[in-house]
Amino acid sequence: MGLISEVLLLPFAPVRGSAWAIRQVLQEAERIYYDPATIRAELARLEEQLEAGEITEEEFDHLEDELLDRLETASRGSAGTGNGTTQ
């Protein structure tokens, strides 16, 4: 039955391949999004923007809270993987 089902499902192979590619892209995007080094760099840029007067103190506080939440999430995720990223 395995061979018959494979033959019948063959037209859906491009869809399965696309789904796999989308999962891979999503995993890489999440890895980068929760990378502590990336978050720290964004925090540094945010502070530079505040010092340059490009953003207000309220905007800074709001964006800083979001980045610190991401960093906390990354720290919790890295405790299980040991590599600084979530999987």
Buried (B, 14 or more C-beta within 10 A) or exposed (E): EEEEEEEEEEEEEEEEEEEEEEEEEEEEEBBEBBBBEBBEEBBEEBEEBBEEEEBEEEEBEEBBEEBEEBBEBBEEBBEEEEEBBBE
